């Protein structure tokens, strides 16, 4: 028997899975909760007195290595699998989660003289304190007409690599100076396992503005941000970017000791949690969108050629599977909107019904909402409670609900919110198709699809496309294991391509939701109204959402400034 | 001492008040709940088997007379006032509440052969089953360009006199034929007290399309609706319309027996509850708007001349106080919107806080919302949960909430809803002022102003005008008593005009809310945004609200039609 191990590094914990390489069957799973979790208020002991600013989010790199020690030996113990049967390892990570290290890979936060310096720690993907730096990057890129900007929907996020790096330079130049390397945590983990520093094409492409054709932004651009930033690529990164599926190296003796695996076990280059889900659910060719649906939704599609679809998060050659262009789009709140509704606007009788019937609020609301036909709520919503990622790329947009009457009830609103996210997805699909990127069907994963059947049926009806729900609840870890099997190669009992691995190892979908023709016809009408509102409030004819946010910010500041 | 009695006939009960004519002091109040209340499902015993259709709302005229018997003797007993000291009586009523009678005033529903015929009963103001007839009236009036239509905002309501009368003709021609009179319940009650049939200028003007200058619509118009309807005015109504403040007659011996008052006591012509509140709160001249604020809001203003302000419910000479043009406008939901919110969208923790602190939900929400500065909610709403009465006159408009984020809380929404109704009021004031009708300040009554201080302050800030809250919680009954004193006249110890009566008898306002300059400046900005949305969704550029209602109606019908 041959097995592969995938490790998925999430926000609060890491999850390892042991997979049968021949069939993809998941034999065992182990989860490790990070001891220091997300550092949002202060540094960990003994330095709790070092406070963090608003919007900061750090992590401790030691938690990542502890994840290997805590999970992989357990997989082996639980299954009795012989380490010699484990032919490869892959990992995936949140991104852009990045850290400064020395030339030998030691995190700066592990140096005694930098331990109390927040900028020496890992900046987690949701560290949002680099907005001023992102603003500078965007302003300069727009003014100089950087050719790469349209590939990213015209806007670089504060979550991404250069905004975070530039914040280190701005606020802690000594840390920036001391950093021999600035590196994605994903790549750093692989470095720790193998002793080899690599840079994977996925994080480089989506977060560090790399493309296979043009490389990184040029020196002049970086110099325009700050002369000290001019040589960041050559002095602190690497121009050698390797495609996904490449073998990064082999497990070192030290890492073999952590994991109980054999030294020399092949290790794949790192991947990103959303992107690795694509082969995990069996998608390795154009035509099928993978929707990773949770608090937000990430949409991933493959294409044969470079197209500039409006409002993408990014398009990267080799960015999802080697040999294709990977398109990424996103909805910045999906499950979060439904969660906001149940936390904020559901009256006691629905809570009581849920308690009485032993159901969740979502289950009660979805059941009641399922009794309504499309359009019967009389409501329409714009799903912008957390701004709009794709296709408008505008964080200052906000949520809208229209059509309320004195007869409107909680299930009406709940259904309208579900529908609004489906309209958002359809808008993204239409943008891709308008650019020539086909989206014939959708495979959904990420947790939300398993919890909300009504959302799946509505999504199928609204988009007029089949929505297949992926079988595995842990797609990222399974995808990483697939890449581990590819790193091993066919000669070692694995596969020579992710296409071959996915063909053998991806499980068929658990359920498929097919569009209902009559419902789709009503949703066609409603989507036209959605698009009219989308363009009216989202493209400038009426900037009321921005005006409201500006007035709100001004008034909140006045309040802070007034005597207590 | 001289006293006057006012009786206010509401929807569920009648309320009588005994007032000191010299000072306006309220000495005693008595309330009588109608035995048969609102008949919405079936006729009263012994005819419960006669079911009523959807949107029907009837009353039993016997309940009105019972109100006199139940309340007036109690006022006298409670105060020890000598009936000889009661110099006059006035009444006010809901409107248009109307009934068919014989030539001697006997309600048709009291005839044995018509008792089981629903159309023989009183049609209450909120009987909404005459919409098809209202549609015919509006269609014909528009096509023939009736000159009176603009005085009513371009639309005659299904609640008004001819729609209800035409429904009788359509559905029960025998009842229509048997009716020697079709009459407002208000006027019918005065007829019962005095033996004299009168028609007051208020209900005639606002509900039966009468004007002092032009009289009623012409015969050709009525004939156009139905040849049998051509002579309704001459055969079933009266062309003699008398101004408010006129003495209708004197208390008959029979009515003296019901009330314990002396036969011959002067009785004023009837009035309408909202309109009689105007002198009750001391307003008898142009410049001050009276806002009767409850589940909905009715706005009343006096003017020196006829102006066609957009979207009024009506403008009637002598319609509010004799000698002035009375302008009426309305917001079809105000307290109803706040009530909808607390019933539908407030989470358990707010309910728990209210229970813990012994407050109402409204009190908890208003307290939390009061901590926000204008604009700090980040939200804006259109107050159209029940359509828009003024100034758009469109029942198919619906509610809108914009600006929601994941941080939006219940108090944010509650405040935005309060603000939206204030923006609606400001829109009405601006329509009046654009037509040359001054609104320098507002006096608010009707119950809601006493219960919601935050709403009053917001209303002052949004409109930039002082909002004075009327002292009496029973303004209509007090206003009716004032008219009773005017019916008596100065020679009998009363007054010769409602102006003189109000000057002596109206209590000064309980509290005044003055606009805060800084808050008003922010609300000026927000009201601009409100007006942009108001015109965009209300005047045709985007008909999405009507589209949503049309789809909803279609889908609800399909559901009804499908097999169970």
Interface residues (C-beta under 8 A of the other chain):
Chain A: X333 X336 X337 X340 X343 X344 X345 X346 X347 X348 X351 X373 X374 X375 X376 X377 X378 X379 X380 X385 X386 X398 X399 X400 X401 X402 X403 X404 X405 X406 X408 X409 X410 X413 X522 X525 X526 X529 X532 X533 X536 X537 X542 X544 X545 X547 X548 X549 X551 X552 X554 X555 X556 X558 X559
Chain B: X333 X336 X337 X340 X343 X344 X345 X346 X347 X348 X351 X373 X374 X375 X376 X377 X378 X379 X380 X385 X386 X398 X399 X400 X401 X402 X403 X404 X405 X406 X408 X409 X410 X413 X522 X525 X526 X529 X532 X533 X536 X537 X542 X544 X545 X547 X548 X549 X551 X552 X554 X555 X556 X558 X559
